Amino acid sequence: MNGPLPAHERGAALLAVLLLVAVTGAIAAAALEGLRLSRAVAANATALDQARAFADGVEQLAMLTIDDQIQQSPDRTILDGGWNGAVRSFPMPGGALAEARVRDGGNCFNVNSVVQGEQIGLLSHRPSGVAEFVGLMMALGTPEADARRVAEAAADWADSDSTPGPGGAEDETYAGGPSPYRTANSLFADPSELRALAGMTPDLYRRLSPWLCALPTSDLAPVNLNTLSPDQAPLLAMLAPGQLSLERARAVLAARPSNGWGSQVEFWRQDAMRGLAVPLDLQLQPQLRSRWFALDLKVRLGESEFDETALVDARIRPARLVQRRWGG
């Protein structure tokens, strides 16, 4: 017959049992945590799909609104109706809420206008776009030398050649840093790419970012003289750097006729704009009818929140969505 285990063996057996229980508990806890995470991921994916479906519906409604706006005033886009920048709420099924804001998407400096051309490999330096970028930075208080360095670096970043412009920067400038990189040699996809430029600082980018856009074209941004607010005076002052002060630009916009200017000639011939030496392409840049519309969307679904920004091209009716970015 087997007798009782010696005391030291009983202790070893108890330790083995406790170890087995601990390991089993750890495995079970890990399995439960994995199950919880899987459920959370599935729930988040479902919520994201639902939010995108809601956003798609609001997008379609916004584009119909834009089409109606253009139909009512095909020759010029004005601020009647308070559409520009107004936030509208749309209750959705299940307690969700969508908020949408439509604004003039061409009232900005298009960072891609520092070059000309549309095809990769054929992009070249655009002097008037660089000058306009310099003008915007100067209007925001940046010294001219610093502004010119950043603007030339932006042109070199996007153009197709490897020869730096005066004060600019090509691959060799960025290859020698602690984290080497190269210029894009293509249009900017987002204004945030400017943060990689030689001469750009966090403070300058913070001041610039509200005024920037990256339209899917290298054209000068078609700033709408009839939708610019006096607070957006830097976008007018940049057309005549060193000549048109912010105060003068604000006064011009504040004195705009109630139904907007009827032509570019009418705008440039008013007393407040006479005497400015503005290149012809910059005189033709401001428009009276908006082509680009920006759409900012926010969808709240339970405890989740999703953000979207979209760009609508209304040059040809019906308006069409050309860019969409999700965040949140």
Secondary structure as a PSIPRED ss2 file (coil, helix, strand):
# PSIPRED VFORMAT (PSIPRED V4.0)

   1 M C   1.000  0.000  0.000
   2 N C   1.000  0.000  0.000
   3 G C   1.000  0.000  0.000
   4 P C   1.000  0.000  0.000
   5 L C   1.000  0.000  0.000
   6 P C   1.000  0.000  0.000
   7 A H   0.000  1.000  0.000
   8 H H   0.000  1.000  0.000
   9 E H   0.000  1.000  0.000
  10 R H   0.000  1.000  0.000
  11 G H   0.000  1.000  0.000
  12 A H   0.000  1.000  0.000
  13 A H   0.000  1.000  0.000
  14 L H   0.000  1.000  0.000
  15 L H   0.000  1.000  0.000
  16 A H   0.000  1.000  0.000
  17 V H   0.000  1.000  0.000
  18 L H   0.000  1.000  0.000
  19 L H   0.000  1.000  0.000
  20 L H   0.000  1.000  0.000
  21 V H   0.000  1.000  0.000
  22 A H   0.000  1.000  0.000
  23 V H   0.000  1.000  0.000
  24 T H   0.000  1.000  0.000
  25 G H   0.000  1.000  0.000
  26 A H   0.000  1.000  0.000
  27 I H   0.000  1.000  0.000
  28 A H   0.000  1.000  0.000
  29 A H   0.000  1.000  0.000
  30 A H   0.000  1.000  0.000
  31 A H   0.000  1.000  0.000
  32 L H   0.000  1.000  0.000
  33 E H   0.000  1.000  0.000
  34 G H   0.000  1.000  0.000
  35 L H   0.000  1.000  0.000
  36 R H   0.000  1.000  0.000
  37 L H   0.000  1.000  0.000
  38 S H   0.000  1.000  0.000
  39 R H   0.000  1.000  0.000
  40 A H   0.000  1.000  0.000
  41 V H   0.000  1.000  0.000
  42 A H   0.000  1.000  0.000
  43 A H   0.000  1.000  0.000
  44 N H   0.000  1.000  0.000
  45 A H   0.000  1.000  0.000
  46 T H   0.000  1.000  0.000
  47 A H   0.000  1.000  0.000
  48 L H   0.000  1.000  0.000
  49 D H   0.000  1.000  0.000
  50 Q H   0.000  1.000  0.000
  51 A H   0.000  1.000  0.000
  52 R H   0.000  1.000  0.000
  53 A H   0.000  1.000  0.000
  54 F H   0.000  1.000  0.000
  55 A H   0.000  1.000  0.000
  56 D H   0.000  1.000  0.000
  57 G H   0.000  1.000  0.000
  58 V H   0.000  1.000  0.000
  59 E H   0.000  1.000  0.000
  60 Q H   0.000  1.000  0.000
  61 L H   0.000  1.000  0.000
  62 A H   0.000  1.000  0.000
  63 M H   0.000  1.000  0.000
  64 L H   0.000  1.000  0.000
  65 T H   0.000  1.000  0.000
  66 I H   0.000  1.000  0.000
  67 D H   0.000  1.000  0.000
  68 D H   0.000  1.000  0.000
  69 Q H   0.000  1.000  0.000
  70 I H   0.000  1.000  0.000
  71 Q H   0.000  1.000  0.000
  72 Q H   0.000  1.000  0.000
  73 S C   1.000  0.000  0.000
  74 P C   1.000  0.000  0.000
  75 D C   1.000  0.000  0.000
  76 R C   1.000  0.000  0.000
  77 T C   1.000  0.000  0.000
  78 I C   1.000  0.000  0.000
  79 L C   1.000  0.000  0.000
  80 D C   1.000  0.000  0.000
  81 G C   1.000  0.000  0.000
  82 G C   1.000  0.000  0.000
  83 W C   1.000  0.000  0.000
  84 N C   1.000  0.000  0.000
  85 G C   1.000  0.000  0.000
  86 A C   1.000  0.000  0.000
  87 V E   0.000  0.000  1.000
  88 R E   0.000  0.000  1.000
  89 S E   0.000  0.000  1.000
  90 F E   0.000  0.000  1.000
  91 P E   0.000  0.000  1.000
  92 M C   1.000  0.000  0.000
  93 P H   0.000  1.000  0.000
  94 G H   0.000  1.000  0.000
  95 G H   0.000  1.000  0.000
  96 A C   1.000  0.000  0.000
  97 L E   0.000  0.000  1.000
  98 A E   0.000  0.000  1.000
  99 E E   0.000  0.000  1.000
 100 A E   0.000  0.000  1.000
 101 R E   0.000  0.000  1.000
 102 V E   0.000  0.000  1.000
 103 R E   0.000  0.000  1.000
 104 D E   0.000  0.000  1.000
 105 G C   1.000  0.000  0.000
 106 G C   1.000  0.000  0.000
 107 N C   1.000  0.000  0.000
 108 C C   1.000  0.000  0.000
 109 F E   0.000  0.000  1.000
 110 N E   0.000  0.000  1.000
 111 V H   0.000  1.000  0.000
 112 N H   0.000  1.000  0.000
 113 S H   0.000  1.000  0.000
 114 V H   0.000  1.000  0.000
 115 V E   0.000  0.000  1.000
 116 Q E   0.000  0.000  1.000
 117 G C   1.000  0.000  0.000
 118 E C   1.000  0.000  0.000
 119 Q C   1.000  0.000  0.000
 120 I C   1.000  0.000  0.000
 121 G C   1.000  0.000  0.000
 122 L C   1.000  0.000  0.000
 123 L C   1.000  0.000  0.000
 124 S E   0.000  0.000  1.000
 125 H E   0.000  0.000  1.000
 126 R C   1.000  0.000  0.000
 127 P H   0.000  1.000  0.000
 128 S H   0.000  1.000  0.000
 129 G H   0.000  1.000  0.000
 130 V H   0.000  1.000  0.000
 131 A H   0.000  1.000  0.000
 132 E H   0.000  1.000  0.000
 133 F H   0.000  1.000  0.000
 134 V H   0.000  1.000  0.000
 135 G H   0.000  1.000  0.000
 136 L H   0.000  1.000  0.000
 137 M H   0.000  1.000  0.000
 138 M H   0.000  1.000  0.000
 139 A H   0.000  1.000  0.000
 140 L C   1.000  0.000  0.000
 141 G C   1.000  0.000  0.000
 142 T C   1.000  0.000  0.000
 143 P C   1.000  0.000  0.000
 144 E H   0.000  1.000  0.000
 145 A H   0.000  1.000  0.000
 146 D H   0.000  1.000  0.000
 147 A H   0.000  1.000  0.000
 148 R H   0.000  1.000  0.000
 149 R H   0.000  1.000  0.000
 150 V H   0.000  1.000  0.000
 151 A H   0.000  1.000  0.000
 152 E H   0.000  1.000  0.000
 153 A H   0.000  1.000  0.000
 154 A H   0.000  1.000  0.000
 155 A H   0.000  1.000  0.000
 156 D H   0.000  1.000  0.000
 157 W H   0.000  1.000  0.000
 158 A H   0.000  1.000  0.000
 159 D C   1.000  0.000  0.000
 160 S C   1.000  0.000  0.000
 161 D C   1.000  0.000  0.000
 162 S C   1.000  0.000  0.000
 163 T C   1.000  0.000  0.000
 164 P C   1.000  0.000  0.000
 165 G C   1.000  0.000  0.000
 166 P C   1.000  0.000  0.000
 167 G C   1.000  0.000  0.000
 168 G C   1.000  0.000  0.000
 169 A C   1.000  0.000  0.000
 170 E C   1.000  0.000  0.000
 171 D H   0.000  1.000  0.000
 172 E H   0.000  1.000  0.000
 173 T H   0.000  1.000  0.000
 174 Y H   0.000  1.000  0.000
 175 A H   0.000  1.000  0.000
 176 G C   1.000  0.000  0.000
 177 G C   1.000  0.000  0.000
 178 P C   1.000  0.000  0.000
 179 S C   1.000  0.000  0.000
 180 P C   1.000  0.000  0.000
 181 Y C   1.000  0.000  0.000
 182 R C   1.000  0.000  0.000
 183 T C   1.000  0.000  0.000
 184 A C   1.000  0.000  0.000
 185 N C   1.000  0.000  0.000
 186 S C   1.000  0.000  0.000
 187 L C   1.000  0.000  0.000
 188 F C   1.000  0.000  0.000
 189 A C   1.000  0.000  0.000
 190 D C   1.000  0.000  0.000
 191 P H   0.000  1.000  0.000
 192 S H   0.000  1.000  0.000
 193 E H   0.000  1.000  0.000
 194 L H   0.000  1.000  0.000
 195 R H   0.000  1.000  0.000
 196 A H   0.000  1.000  0.000
 197 L C   1.000  0.000  0.000
 198 A C   1.000  0.000  0.000
 199 G C   1.000  0.000  0.000
 200 M C   1.000  0.000  0.000
 201 T C   1.000  0.000  0.000
 202 P H   0.000  1.000  0.000
 203 D H   0.000  1.000  0.000
 204 L H   0.000  1.000  0.000
 205 Y H   0.000  1.000  0.000
 206 R H   0.000  1.000  0.000
 207 R H   0.000  1.000  0.000
 208 L H   0.000  1.000  0.000
 209 S H   0.000  1.000  0.000
 210 P H   0.000  1.000  0.000
 211 W H   0.000  1.000  0.000
 212 L E   0.000  0.000  1.000
 213 C E   0.000  0.000  1.000
 214 A C   1.000  0.000  0.000
 215 L C   1.000  0.000  0.000
 216 P C   1.000  0.000  0.000
 217 T C   1.000  0.000  0.000
 218 S C   1.000  0.000  0.000
 219 D C   1.000  0.000  0.000
 220 L C   1.000  0.000  0.000
 221 A C   1.000  0.000  0.000
 222 P C   1.000  0.000  0.000
 223 V C   1.000  0.000  0.000
 224 N E   0.000  0.000  1.000
 225 L C   1.000  0.000  0.000
 226 N C   1.000  0.000  0.000
 227 T C   1.000  0.000  0.000
 228 L C   1.000  0.000  0.000
 229 S C   1.000  0.000  0.000
 230 P H   0.000  1.000  0.000
 231 D H   0.000  1.000  0.000
 232 Q H   0.000  1.000  0.000
 233 A C   1.000  0.000  0.000
 234 P H   0.000  1.000  0.000
 235 L H   0.000  1.000  0.000
 236 L H   0.000  1.000  0.000
 237 A H   0.000  1.000  0.000
 238 M C   1.000  0.000  0.000
 239 L C   1.000  0.000  0.000
 240 A C   1.000  0.000  0.000
 241 P C   1.000  0.000  0.000
 242 G C   1.000  0.000  0.000
 243 Q C   1.000  0.000  0.000
 244 L C   1.000  0.000  0.000
 245 S C   1.000  0.000  0.000
 246 L H   0.000  1.000  0.000
 247 E H   0.000  1.000  0.000
 248 R H   0.000  1.000  0.000
 249 A H   0.000  1.000  0.000
 250 R H   0.000  1.000  0.000
 251 A H   0.000  1.000  0.000
 252 V H   0.000  1.000  0.000
 253 L H   0.000  1.000  0.000
 254 A H   0.000  1.000  0.000
 255 A C   1.000  0.000  0.000
 256 R C   1.000  0.000  0.000
 257 P C   1.000  0.000  0.000
 258 S C   1.000  0.000  0.000
 259 N C   1.000  0.000  0.000
 260 G C   1.000  0.000  0.000
 261 W C   1.000  0.000  0.000
 262 G C   1.000  0.000  0.000
 263 S C   1.000  0.000  0.000
 264 Q H   0.000  1.000  0.000
 265 V H   0.000  1.000  0.000
 266 E H   0.000  1.000  0.000
 267 F H   0.000  1.000  0.000
 268 W H   0.000  1.000  0.000
 269 R H   0.000  1.000  0.000
 270 Q C   1.000  0.000  0.000
 271 D H   0.000  1.000  0.000
 272 A H   0.000  1.000  0.000
 273 M H   0.000  1.000  0.000
 274 R C   1.000  0.000  0.000
 275 G C   1.000  0.000  0.000
 276 L C   1.000  0.000  0.000
 277 A C   1.000  0.000  0.000
 278 V C   1.000  0.000  0.000
 279 P C   1.000  0.000  0.000
 280 L H   0.000  1.000  0.000
 281 D H   0.000  1.000  0.000
 282 L H   0.000  1.000  0.000
 283 Q H   0.000  1.000  0.000
 284 L H   0.000  1.000  0.000
 285 Q C   1.000  0.000  0.000
 286 P C   1.000  0.000  0.000
 287 Q E   0.000  0.000  1.000
 288 L C   1.000  0.000  0.000
 289 R C   1.000  0.000  0.000
 290 S C   1.000  0.000  0.000
 291 R C   1.000  0.000  0.000
 292 W E   0.000  0.000  1.000
 293 F E   0.000  0.000  1.000
 294 A E   0.000  0.000  1.000
 295 L E   0.000  0.000  1.000
 296 D E   0.000  0.000  1.000
 297 L E   0.000  0.000  1.000
 298 K E   0.000  0.000  1.000
 299 V E   0.000  0.000  1.000
 300 R E   0.000  0.000  1.000
 301 L E   0.000  0.000  1.000
 302 G C   1.000  0.000  0.000
 303 E C   1.000  0.000  0.000
 304 S E   0.000  0.000  1.000
 305 E E   0.000  0.000  1.000
 306 F E   0.000  0.000  1.000
 307 D E   0.000  0.000  1.000
 308 E E   0.000  0.000  1.000
 309 T E   0.000  0.000  1.000
 310 A E   0.000  0.000  1.000
 311 L E   0.000  0.000  1.000
 312 V E   0.000  0.000  1.000
 313 D E   0.000  0.000  1.000
 314 A C   1.000  0.000  0.000
 315 R C   1.000  0.000  0.000
 316 I C   1.000  0.000  0.000
 317 R C   1.000  0.000  0.000
 318 P C   1.000  0.000  0.000
 319 A C   1.000  0.000  0.000
 320 R E   0.000  0.000  1.000
 321 L E   0.000  0.000  1.000
 322 V E   0.000  0.000  1.000
 323 Q E   0.000  0.000  1.000
 324 R E   0.000  0.000  1.000
 325 R E   0.000  0.000  1.000
 326 W E   0.000  0.000  1.000
 327 G E   0.000  0.000  1.000
 328 G C   1.000  0.000  0.000
